[in-house]
Amino acid sequence: MKISYVIGPLLLVFGLVSCEKKYYSTAKVCNGSLYVEVFRINPAGEYADYLTDSTNFRIYIGIFDPEEDLYSYTCKGDSILVEKFNRGRESDYRTHETLSRKVYSLRELRKKHDLN
């Protein structure tokens, strides 16, 4: 009985520590003018993307599981289109479905100067 009083809190602490956001990688997008910072957010393999220009803004894009879905970044003029796709069947990645789509104005992002 007393063992459960010790093990329960230890498991809770371990679970909270293991869900800490950890830097994973940075990818250049839009011909290197913008960056996507990727953080691993839990041991189950979920990651979070942040879009930044490293000077004027940094915005949270969302969470993804690389085995199931991914984000795509397409720049055109002052805008960047961010799309989230599911990966489709493993044998044919062309069969993906768009899960979400959002367009950001780079001018507006820079004007807000939010580096959260």
Helices and strands as residue ranges (DSSP letters): H 2-18, E 22-29, E 34-40, E 47-52, E 58-64, E 69-76, E 79-86, G 93-95, E 98-105, H 106-112
